[in-house]
Amino acid sequence: MQFGSTLEQVMAIFSNVLDIDEHGQVTNAGDAEWRAAQYIRRYCDREYTVEPPFEAWELELP
């Protein structure tokens, strides 16, 4: 497989956006969930526009 699956991309976006502080506490779970949900919605509804558009670092697969 040359590219990752849709689920793999959703998980990559979630984990790339997720921020964990120096104490191991998640500081932005809602933001990470929202960005992953935007990808899913765009996948299901091609007329949906992601705002703001995804940045390259958000889409990077591990």
BELMOUR-V625760 format. One record per backbone hydrogen bond with DSSP energy under -1.0 kcal/mol. NH is the residue of the N-H (numbers start at 1). CO is the residue of the C=O. Records with the same first field share a line. If there is no record, write none. Layout:
# BELMOUR-V625760
NH->CO + CO
This chain:
# BELMOUR-V625760
9->5
10->6
11->7
12->8
13->9
14->10
15->11
16->12
17->13
18->14
21->25
24->21
27->19
32->28
33->29
34->30
35->31
36->32
37->33
38->34
39->35
40->36
41->37
42->38
43->39
44->40
45->41
48->45
58->55
59->55
